[in-house]
Amino acid sequence: MKAWLRVTECARSSHTTNRQLRIVVSLTRAILARISCSRHFEFVGIVYNLDRLSAWRLTCEYKLDAKMIETLPGRGRQFRATPCARIALLVFLVLLTGCSRQSASEEDVGARARADSGRSGISLPVVGAQVRQGDLILTIRTTGQVRSAGVAHLKAENTGTVAQVLTHPGARVSRGELLVQLDPRPFDLAVDEAMAVESQSEIAFQDIVLPDSIVSGQPVSPERRKSAEARSGLLAARVRLERAQLDREQATIKAPFAGIVDEVSVAAGERVSAGQAMVSVVDLANIWVEAAVLEHDLPVLRIGGDASVVTPAAGAQSLSGTISAVLPLIDSITRAGRALIKVRGAAASDLRPGMYADVKLESGRLAGRILVPAAAVIERDGRPLVFVVKHGKAQWVYINPGRSNGSDTEVLPDSVSGQIPVAVGDTVIVEGHLTLTHDASVRVTDVRERIR
């Protein structure tokens, strides 16, 4: 005589996972191990039936063959389950019943709506993008830093007292604009003194050459003139005068180029010495990005190739640029070279020197390819596919993907028919398609436009 116990659970829930199933299996084995007559229990197992319409829904069946009452062969008496066995079996039934109710109560409303959308007429909102034909630009992803063509840290050329500070941090200045003025009086005095010394030297020079010229009646020869200038100190006096005039010019600190003042380190009345920092000016009109490129990627880069730059200042917006130079030196520690990217357009004005940037550099170009957004390609049953929106329905179409640059993926002809299963202009879903079923009713709320 045999008593069969069969417990079946058919749960359709997005919350049911393989981990939960393994937990139930472990609990079942643990309960049976505690029963004194456990050798009369046989755990048949769990059957996993994946719903082919959705990888997130699965049907599970638990079977338990429990030989609770059986005449043992060769014993001549009937076996009865012990109290421990009865209690364990009761606990096991409660666990399975609770698990089944919990799975039913936690069923995801959104998943149920997607499964029934075709029957109920509910259209799920999705985001689409069009299939296009164009060039697939293969890229190298790296990081870089924003640099400026001009960052001038202006310093005092001479010792003096600051008379005026005519700028402030953040001020826009033009080339040659006065920024800081030192007290000019000491420099004016130095120029006057040098001019006086030069006049005295000129008189001494005349006293040397004139007597000989009057006696001989001939003009002074170049050799005689040069000797007289040196003996009179006229040459040294002229050099001292030029030095004094230069010091006076350098007492006014001017902007070397148009830009923005980044820092002012002095104040009016402050005594400064030669070499002391005074003002920093940054040129924001000439900005580039210096990207680190591994040595094995350098040969595929070409000057004039396209580049895109993403920085915190631009948010998610990608700035277009051009590879303007590939520098020759390789860092011996990082084994990376450097490529310079010139950013195009008015968006470059948002960049600031020292910013971190994510960079994509063109390494190759495949012309005339059928392209879909990389976000549109998903896998079902191990096969890549895209959802194509036709007449308000999401129809999955298996594709043969080729190369991808992270943004676009090339679609190759089918290996059997030789045809490309999607056409230029088709709308494929890029958001809201991860849990869709075939022929689900959808509503395209936004169609993204991509740069061709």
C-alpha positions as CSV (number, residue, x, y, z in Angstrom):
1,M,0.0,0.0,0.0
2,K,1.4,3.4,-1.0
3,A,0.4,6.9,-0.1
4,W,1.5,9.6,-2.6
5,L,1.9,13.2,-1.7
6,R,2.1,15.6,-4.6
7,V,2.5,19.3,-4.1
8,T,2.4,21.5,-7.2
9,E,3.1,25.3,-7.5
10,C,2.6,27.2,-10.7
11,A,3.9,30.7,-10.0
12,R,4.1,33.4,-12.6
13,S,6.0,36.1,-11.0
14,S,8.9,38.4,-11.9
15,H,10.1,38.0,-8.3
16,T,10.6,34.3,-8.6
17,T,14.3,33.6,-9.1
18,N,16.6,30.6,-9.2
19,R,18.0,31.6,-5.9
20,Q,14.6,31.3,-4.2
21,L,14.1,27.9,-5.9
22,R,17.4,26.7,-4.5
23,I,16.4,27.9,-1.0
24,V,13.1,25.8,-1.2
25,V,15.1,22.8,-2.4
26,S,17.5,23.2,0.5
27,L,14.7,23.5,3.1
28,T,13.1,20.4,1.7
29,R,16.2,18.3,1.9
30,A,16.9,19.6,5.4
31,I,13.4,18.6,6.6
32,L,13.6,15.1,5.1
33,A,17.0,14.6,6.7
34,R,15.5,15.1,10.1
35,I,12.8,12.5,9.7
36,S,13.8,9.2,11.3
37,C,12.5,7.2,8.4
38,S,14.0,9.5,5.8
39,R,15.2,6.5,3.7
40,H,11.5,6.0,2.7
41,F,11.3,9.5,1.2
42,E,12.4,10.3,-2.3
43,F,12.7,13.9,-3.5
44,V,11.9,13.8,-7.2
45,G,13.1,17.4,-8.0
46,I,12.1,20.7,-9.6
47,V,11.1,21.1,-13.2
48,Y,12.0,24.5,-14.6
49,N,9.8,25.6,-17.6
50,L,10.9,28.9,-18.9
51,D,8.2,30.9,-20.5
52,R,9.5,31.4,-24.1
53,L,7.7,34.8,-24.3
54,S,9.6,36.3,-21.4
55,A,12.8,35.3,-19.7
56,W,11.6,36.8,-16.5
57,R,8.5,34.6,-16.0
58,L,9.0,30.9,-15.3
59,T,6.8,28.0,-14.3
60,C,8.0,25.7,-11.5
61,E,6.8,22.3,-10.3
62,Y,7.8,20.6,-7.2
63,K,7.2,16.8,-6.9
64,L,7.5,14.8,-3.7
65,D,7.1,11.0,-3.7
66,A,6.5,10.3,0.0
67,K,6.2,6.6,1.0
68,M,4.6,7.3,4.3
69,I,2.7,4.0,4.7
70,E,4.2,1.0,3.2
71,T,4.7,-2.7,4.2
72,L,8.4,-3.1,4.4
73,P,9.7,-6.1,2.5
74,G,10.8,-9.1,4.7
75,R,9.5,-7.4,7.9
76,G,6.0,-8.9,8.1
77,R,4.6,-5.8,9.7
78,Q,3.2,-2.4,8.6
79,F,5.4,0.7,8.9
80,R,3.9,3.7,10.5
81,A,5.3,7.2,10.4
82,T,6.7,8.4,13.7
83,P,5.5,11.6,15.3
84,C,8.6,13.4,14.3
85,A,7.9,12.5,10.6
86,R,4.3,13.7,10.9
87,I,5.5,17.0,12.4
88,A,8.2,17.5,9.7
89,L,5.8,16.7,6.9
90,L,3.3,19.3,8.3
91,V,6.0,21.9,8.5
92,F,7.0,21.1,4.9
93,L,3.4,21.6,3.7
94,V,3.0,24.9,5.5
95,L,6.3,26.2,4.0
96,L,5.2,25.3,0.4
97,T,1.7,26.8,0.9
98,G,3.2,30.0,2.4
99,C,5.7,30.2,-0.4
100,S,3.0,29.8,-3.0
101,R,0.8,32.5,-1.5
102,Q,3.7,34.9,-1.1
103,S,4.7,34.4,-4.8
104,A,1.1,35.1,-5.9
105,S,0.8,38.2,-3.6
106,E,4.1,39.7,-4.8
107,E,3.4,39.3,-8.5
108,D,4.6,42.5,-10.2
109,V,1.7,44.5,-11.6
110,G,3.9,46.0,-14.4
111,A,4.9,42.6,-15.6
112,R,1.3,41.3,-15.6
113,A,0.3,44.4,-17.6
114,R,3.0,43.7,-20.2
115,A,1.9,40.1,-20.5
116,D,-1.8,41.1,-20.9
117,S,-1.3,44.3,-22.9
118,G,-2.1,42.6,-26.2
119,R,-5.4,41.3,-24.8
120,S,-6.5,44.3,-22.7
121,G,-5.6,47.0,-25.3
122,I,-3.2,48.8,-22.9
123,S,-0.3,50.5,-24.9
124,L,2.9,50.6,-23.0
125,P,5.0,53.8,-23.3
126,V,8.4,53.2,-25.0
127,V,11.2,55.3,-26.5
128,G,12.2,54.6,-30.1
129,A,15.0,55.5,-32.5
130,Q,15.2,55.1,-36.3
131,V,17.3,52.6,-38.2
132,R,19.7,54.6,-40.4
133,Q,22.4,54.0,-43.0
134,G,25.7,55.8,-42.5
135,D,29.3,55.4,-41.4
136,L,30.1,53.4,-38.3
137,I,32.9,55.3,-36.6
138,L,35.0,52.9,-34.5
139,T,36.5,54.7,-31.5
140,I,39.0,54.4,-28.7
141,R,37.7,55.4,-25.3
142,T,40.1,57.1,-22.9
143,T,40.4,60.0,-20.5
144,G,41.9,63.4,-20.8
145,Q,42.4,66.8,-19.3
146,V,41.4,70.2,-20.6
147,R,44.4,72.5,-21.3
148,S,44.7,76.2,-22.3
149,A,47.1,77.6,-24.9
150,G,47.9,80.4,-22.5
151,V,48.1,80.5,-18.7
152,A,50.3,83.4,-17.7
153,H,51.5,83.8,-14.1
154,L,52.8,87.4,-14.1
155,K,55.5,88.3,-11.6
156,A,57.3,91.5,-10.6
157,E,60.4,92.2,-12.6
158,N,61.7,94.7,-10.1
159,T,61.5,95.6,-6.4
160,G,59.0,98.3,-5.7
161,T,55.7,99.4,-4.0
162,V,52.3,98.6,-5.6
163,A,50.6,101.9,-6.4
164,Q,47.5,100.6,-8.1
165,V,45.7,97.3,-8.7
166,L,43.5,97.8,-11.7
167,T,41.9,94.4,-12.0
168,H,40.2,91.7,-10.0
169,P,39.7,87.9,-10.2
170,G,37.2,87.0,-12.9
171,A,37.7,90.2,-14.9
172,R,37.9,89.9,-18.7
173,V,41.0,91.7,-20.0
174,S,42.3,92.5,-23.4
175,R,45.9,92.3,-24.7
176,G,48.1,95.1,-23.3
177,E,45.6,96.2,-20.7
178,L,47.2,97.6,-17.5
179,L,46.7,95.3,-14.5
180,V,49.1,96.5,-11.8
181,Q,51.1,99.7,-11.5
182,L,54.1,100.0,-9.2
183,D,55.1,103.4,-7.8
184,P,56.8,105.0,-10.8
185,R,58.8,107.7,-8.9
186,P,61.9,105.5,-8.1
187,F,62.0,104.4,-11.7
188,D,61.7,107.9,-13.0
189,L,64.6,109.0,-10.8
190,A,66.7,106.1,-12.0
191,V,66.1,107.2,-15.6
192,D,66.9,110.8,-14.9
193,E,70.1,109.8,-13.2
194,A,71.1,107.6,-16.1
195,M,70.5,110.5,-18.5
196,A,72.7,112.7,-16.4
197,V,75.5,110.2,-16.4
198,E,75.2,109.8,-20.2
199,S,75.5,113.7,-20.6
200,Q,78.7,113.7,-18.6
201,S,80.1,110.9,-20.6
202,E,79.2,112.7,-23.8
203,I,81.2,115.8,-22.7
204,A,84.2,113.6,-21.8
205,F,84.0,112.0,-25.2
206,Q,84.0,115.4,-27.0
207,D,87.1,116.5,-24.9
208,I,89.0,113.4,-26.2
209,V,88.2,113.6,-29.9
210,L,87.9,117.3,-30.7
211,P,91.5,118.4,-30.1
212,D,92.9,115.8,-32.4
213,S,90.3,116.6,-35.1
214,I,91.1,120.3,-34.9
215,V,94.8,119.8,-35.2
216,S,94.7,117.3,-38.1
217,G,91.7,118.9,-39.8
218,Q,90.4,115.4,-40.5
219,P,87.3,113.7,-39.2
220,V,87.7,111.2,-36.4
221,S,88.3,107.7,-37.6
222,P,86.0,104.9,-36.5
223,E,88.7,103.3,-34.5
224,R,89.5,106.6,-32.7
225,R,85.8,107.2,-32.0
226,K,85.3,103.7,-30.5
227,S,88.3,104.2,-28.3
228,A,87.2,107.6,-27.1
229,E,83.7,106.3,-26.3
230,A,85.2,103.5,-24.1
231,R,87.6,105.9,-22.4
232,S,84.9,108.5,-21.6
233,G,82.4,105.9,-20.2
234,L,79.8,106.9,-22.9
235,L,79.1,103.3,-23.8
236,A,78.4,102.2,-20.2
237,A,76.3,105.3,-19.6
238,R,74.1,104.5,-22.6
239,V,73.6,100.9,-21.3
240,R,72.6,102.2,-17.9
241,L,70.1,104.5,-19.4
242,E,68.5,101.7,-21.4
243,R,68.3,99.6,-18.3
244,A,66.6,102.3,-16.3
245,Q,64.1,102.9,-19.0
246,L,63.3,99.2,-19.2
247,D,62.8,99.0,-15.4
248,R,60.3,101.9,-15.7
249,E,58.4,100.1,-18.4
250,Q,58.3,96.9,-16.4
251,A,56.9,98.7,-13.4
252,T,53.5,98.5,-15.2
253,I,52.1,94.9,-15.4
254,K,50.1,94.4,-18.6
255,A,48.0,91.5,-19.9
256,P,50.1,89.5,-22.4
257,F,46.9,88.3,-24.2
258,A,43.1,88.5,-24.0
259,G,41.7,86.3,-21.3
260,I,40.2,86.2,-17.8
261,V,42.1,87.1,-14.6
262,D,42.3,84.0,-12.4
263,E,44.2,85.3,-9.4
264,V,45.5,88.6,-8.0
265,S,48.1,88.1,-5.3
266,V,49.0,91.7,-4.4
267,A,47.3,94.8,-3.0
268,A,47.9,98.5,-3.2
269,G,50.7,99.7,-0.9
270,E,52.3,96.3,-0.7
271,R,56.1,96.0,-1.1
272,V,57.0,93.4,-3.7
273,S,60.3,92.0,-4.7
274,A,61.6,90.8,-8.0
275,G,60.1,87.4,-8.9
276,Q,57.0,87.7,-6.7
277,A,53.7,86.5,-8.2
278,M,51.2,89.2,-8.9
279,V,48.5,88.3,-11.4
280,S,47.4,85.1,-13.3
281,V,45.6,85.4,-16.6
282,V,44.1,82.5,-18.5
283,D,43.3,82.4,-22.2
284,L,39.9,80.7,-22.7
285,A,39.8,81.4,-26.5
286,N,42.3,78.6,-27.3
287,I,41.3,75.5,-25.4
288,W,42.2,71.9,-26.3
289,V,41.9,68.5,-24.6
290,E,45.0,66.4,-23.9
291,A,44.0,62.7,-24.0
292,A,46.2,59.8,-22.8
293,V,46.4,57.0,-25.5
294,L,48.0,53.6,-24.9
295,E,51.0,53.0,-27.1
296,H,49.3,50.1,-29.1
297,D,46.4,52.5,-30.0
298,L,48.6,55.3,-31.3
299,P,49.1,53.8,-34.8
300,V,45.4,53.8,-35.6
301,L,44.9,57.5,-34.8
302,R,45.1,60.0,-37.6
303,I,45.3,63.8,-37.5
304,G,42.0,65.3,-38.6
305,G,40.0,62.4,-37.2
306,D,36.8,63.0,-35.3
307,A,36.7,63.1,-31.5
308,S,34.0,63.6,-28.9
309,V,34.5,65.0,-25.4
310,V,32.2,64.7,-22.4
311,T,32.9,66.9,-19.3
312,P,31.0,67.7,-16.1
313,A,30.4,71.2,-17.4
314,A,28.6,69.9,-20.5
315,G,26.6,67.3,-18.6
316,A,25.5,64.4,-20.9
317,Q,26.1,66.5,-24.0
318,S,29.0,65.4,-26.2
319,L,31.3,68.1,-27.6
320,S,32.6,67.5,-31.1
321,G,36.3,68.0,-31.8
322,T,39.1,67.1,-34.1
323,I,42.4,65.3,-33.4
324,S,44.9,68.1,-34.1
325,A,48.1,66.4,-33.1
326,V,49.6,63.1,-31.9
327,L,52.6,63.9,-29.7
328,P,55.8,61.8,-30.2
329,L,56.8,61.1,-26.6
330,I,55.6,58.0,-24.7
331,D,55.5,58.0,-20.9
332,S,57.8,55.2,-19.7
333,I,55.7,54.5,-16.6
334,T,52.1,54.5,-18.0
335,R,53.1,53.4,-21.5
336,A,50.8,56.0,-22.9
337,G,51.2,58.8,-25.4
338,R,49.2,62.0,-25.8
339,A,46.8,63.2,-28.4
340,L,45.5,66.8,-28.6
341,I,41.9,67.4,-29.5
342,K,40.7,70.8,-30.6
343,V,37.0,71.3,-29.6
344,R,34.8,72.9,-32.2
345,G,31.9,75.4,-31.7
346,A,30.7,77.7,-29.0
347,A,30.5,74.8,-26.5
348,A,34.2,75.1,-26.1
349,S,33.7,78.2,-24.0
350,D,32.2,76.1,-21.2
351,L,35.5,74.2,-20.8
352,R,38.0,75.2,-18.2
353,P,41.7,74.3,-17.9
354,G,42.2,71.3,-15.6
355,M,38.8,69.7,-16.2
356,Y,38.6,65.9,-16.4
357,A,37.1,64.6,-19.6
358,D,35.9,61.3,-21.1
359,V,37.2,61.1,-24.7
360,K,36.3,59.0,-27.7
361,L,38.8,59.1,-30.6
362,E,38.1,57.9,-34.1
363,S,40.2,54.8,-34.9
364,G,38.4,53.6,-38.1
365,R,35.4,54.3,-40.3
366,L,33.1,51.7,-41.9
367,A,31.2,53.4,-44.6
368,G,27.6,52.8,-45.7
369,R,26.4,50.4,-43.0
370,I,22.9,49.7,-41.6
371,L,23.0,51.0,-38.0
372,V,20.7,50.6,-35.0
373,P,21.3,52.1,-31.6
374,A,23.4,49.8,-29.3
375,A,20.7,50.2,-26.6
376,A,18.1,48.6,-28.9
377,V,19.9,45.2,-29.1
378,I,19.0,42.7,-26.4
379,E,19.1,38.9,-26.1
380,R,16.4,36.3,-25.8
381,D,17.2,32.6,-25.7
382,G,20.8,33.6,-26.3
383,R,20.0,35.3,-29.6
384,P,20.3,39.0,-30.3
385,L,17.2,40.8,-31.4
386,V,15.6,44.3,-31.6
387,F,11.9,45.3,-31.2
388,V,10.6,47.0,-34.3
389,V,7.4,49.0,-33.9
390,K,4.9,48.2,-36.6
391,H,1.2,49.3,-36.4
392,G,1.4,49.9,-32.6
393,K,2.9,46.5,-31.9
394,A,6.4,45.6,-30.7
395,Q,7.6,42.8,-32.9
396,W,10.9,41.3,-32.1
397,V,13.3,40.7,-35.0
398,Y,16.4,38.5,-34.7
399,I,19.4,40.3,-36.1
400,N,23.0,39.4,-36.9
401,P,25.0,42.2,-35.2
402,G,28.4,43.3,-36.4
403,R,30.8,45.7,-34.9
404,S,29.7,48.3,-32.4
405,N,31.2,51.6,-31.1
406,G,29.0,51.7,-27.9
407,S,26.5,54.0,-29.5
408,D,25.6,52.3,-32.8
409,T,25.7,48.7,-33.8
410,E,26.1,47.4,-37.4
411,V,23.4,45.0,-38.6
412,L,24.8,42.3,-41.0
413,P,22.9,40.2,-43.5
414,D,21.3,37.0,-42.2
415,S,23.5,34.0,-42.7
416,V,20.6,32.0,-44.3
417,S,18.6,34.4,-46.4
418,G,21.4,37.0,-47.0
419,Q,18.9,39.8,-46.2
420,I,19.1,42.5,-43.5
421,P,16.0,42.0,-41.4
422,V,15.5,45.7,-40.6
423,A,15.1,48.6,-43.1
424,V,16.3,52.2,-43.0
425,G,13.5,54.3,-41.3
426,D,12.2,51.5,-39.1
427,T,11.6,52.5,-35.5
428,V,13.3,50.3,-32.9
429,I,12.7,50.5,-29.2
430,V,15.7,51.7,-27.1
431,E,13.9,52.2,-23.7
432,G,11.1,50.2,-22.0
433,H,11.8,47.0,-24.0
434,L,13.6,44.8,-21.6
435,T,10.4,43.0,-20.4
436,L,8.3,43.3,-23.5
437,T,6.7,40.3,-25.2
438,H,6.2,39.8,-28.9
439,D,3.3,41.7,-30.4
440,A,2.8,43.7,-27.2
441,S,0.9,47.0,-27.8
442,V,3.2,50.0,-27.4
443,R,3.1,53.7,-27.7
444,V,6.2,55.5,-28.8
445,T,6.5,58.6,-26.6
446,D,9.7,59.9,-28.1
447,V,11.8,59.3,-31.1
448,R,15.5,60.1,-30.7
449,E,17.3,61.8,-33.5
450,R,20.9,60.7,-34.0
451,I,23.6,62.6,-35.7
452,R,24.3,61.2,-39.1
